[in-house]
Amino acid sequence: MKKYIIESIQELKNKVTWPTVAQLQSSTILVAVASVIIALIISLMDLGFDTILGEFYSIF
């Protein structure tokens, strides 16, 4: 178990390629913008369905 932990730590230090701060910032901005766009699309769809179903139910 001890050998496994030591080898895991060594692998994380030496073999894993970690992103730079600039890469992390650009990825974070991309995810934030994409999340806002998707939230707006879903909100518009919800508003549209609410309007359509409201009109449909008012007929009956």
Secondary structure, DSSP 8 states (H G I E B T S, - for coil): -HHHHHHHHHHHHHT-----HHHHHHHHHHHHHHHHHHHHHHHHHHHHHHHHHHHHHHH-
